Amino acid sequence: MISVAQAVKKIGIPTKNWPGNCYGVAQAFLKHKLVEGTLQYGHYFGPISPKSKPFGGRRFTHHAWILNDEEIIDPTRWVFEAVKPYIYVGPISDDYDFGGNRLHKDHEKPPPPFNPEERVFNLRTMPLVCKTMVKVLLKSPSDKVSFGQTMWLGNLALDTLGEETRTLYKWLVENKLGAVIPIDNRRHVLGDK
C-alpha cells in the first residue's frame, strides 16, 4: 500500500485538506491509480472520536471510500478517529453503509396506498417475476402503481429488492422515473445510465 506522503505527492492534496473532503480524496486515489477499486458513498458508522473536528459527537456521518474486491480502502478514516493520517485497509464491515441502504432499511415505512390523483403507471411492461415482487412489496394485486408508490419502491434497500433490483431500476428508468432511485444505488446497479 502507498504511504500517506506518497499519496499527497501524487494527488497534490495536502492532508490538512483531507478532512471533509473524503469523496475528492478517494476519487483522486482512483484517478491517479494509487489503488484499484470502485468509489463508494454512503454512511460511516465506525468509531468517531469526540476530538474529531467537525465530526465529533455524531453517531454516523456521510462518507466516501473505495471498495477493492472484498476490502475497504479509506484514505480519510483517520479524520474520524482523530489520529495521525494513515490509509485504512480492512475487510468490508458494518462501519460502512454503501448508499445508505442499511439506514434506509432501518427507517423503512410501509408502502403508500395507491393514489389515483398522482401520475399512474402500468406494470404490464414489467417482467413477470419483478411484477410479482412489486405487488407483494406494495401489498396490492393491481397492475397499476401511482407516483408515490414508485418513489417508495425506488428507495428500498438493495437487499430488500434482491435479484430483481436491476429489472425494477430499468423499468423505472424506461418510464422516466430514474430520479426516484438514489444516485449511488442507481450507478452501482445500472452504471451511468
SULTATA-V590159 format. One record per helix or strand. SS is the DSSP state (A for helix, B for strand). FROM is the first residue (numbers start at 1). TO is the last residue. If there is no record, write none. Layout:
# SULTATA-V590159
ss:SS from:FROM to:TO
ss:SS from:FROM to:TO
This chain:
# SULTATA-V590159
ss:A from:4 to:11
ss:A from:15 to:17
ss:A from:22 to:31
ss:B from:38 to:44
ss:B from:61 to:68
ss:B from:71 to:74
ss:A from:77 to:81
ss:B from:88 to:91
ss:B from:96 to:98
ss:A from:101 to:106
ss:B from:120 to:122
ss:A from:123 to:125
ss:A from:128 to:138
ss:B from:144 to:146
ss:A from:147 to:154
ss:A from:158 to:174
ss:A from:178 to:180
ss:A from:183 to:190
